Amino acid sequence: MQAPAAPPHAEPHSLSLRDYGASRGSHAHDHFQVLIGLAGVLELEVEGRGVRVGIGDAQVVLPGDRHDFESRSGSRCLVLDTGQPMWARCAERPPADASRLQALAQYLALCMRHPDASVLTLQHGPALLLEAWGAAAMPTHPRSRRIDWTALAAWARSHWHEPLGVADLARMVCLSPSQFAQRCRDEQGVSAMHWLRMLRLAHARELRLGGMGVAETARRTGYRSPSALTAALRRLDR
């Protein structure tokens, strides 16, 4: 059975068991997806990079990364859909103790088959997986200045008519471009330009759902043409 695509506006955490089959799938989503192999081998292509998730393997897919997936002989994975920014660090390095992470994944999978334990598993499983990966022990960067991401997003939305870049965002929060880029990865889990691109797409989708025409939406959100906006929205919703 092919795993369903995660909903575009997922809850902060969603833990599930998914079976993958020979039918090839492809999508991207706006949250982190963590896959831990329980049985078989899942073949992934993440932004053009081949990845195999076998028993005991783990993979973090970043928000917005398009990934193709199939399993010729069938596979099962524990899958965590989450918006927790700490998973950005986990994507940069393997688990501190892979055997511990695998044992926890097997335990959570077993618990999810029992109704009495499944509620607690769904509540506490995501935090346990993050701890088992070793994210708490990863070095952090000093926080000399707090970034108000809501205010920064509001400013960006009012400047879509300008060719915004990392330097423009950094200047608004009094940081250097390199400092801002690192803070964005640490706190938002994606690159600064990816954060800006997703923000622009979210605004465009909001306007379209409100009934605004494609041409006017493209003009207001800074897309070079209505067709460019339509193509970007289609890629997001696949």
Secondary structure, DSSP 8 states (H G I E B T S, - for coil): -------TT--SEEEEEEEE-SS-EEE--SSEEEEEEEEE-EEEEETTEEEEE-TT-EEEE-TT--EEEE-TT-EEEEEEEE--TTHHHHHTS--S-HHHHHHHHHHHHHHTTSHHHHHHHHHHHHHHHHHHHTGGGS-----SS---HHHHHHHHHTTTTS---HHHHHHHTT--HHHHHHHHHHHHSS-HHHHHHHHHHHHHHHHHHTT--HHHHHHHHT-SSHHHHHHHHHHHH-
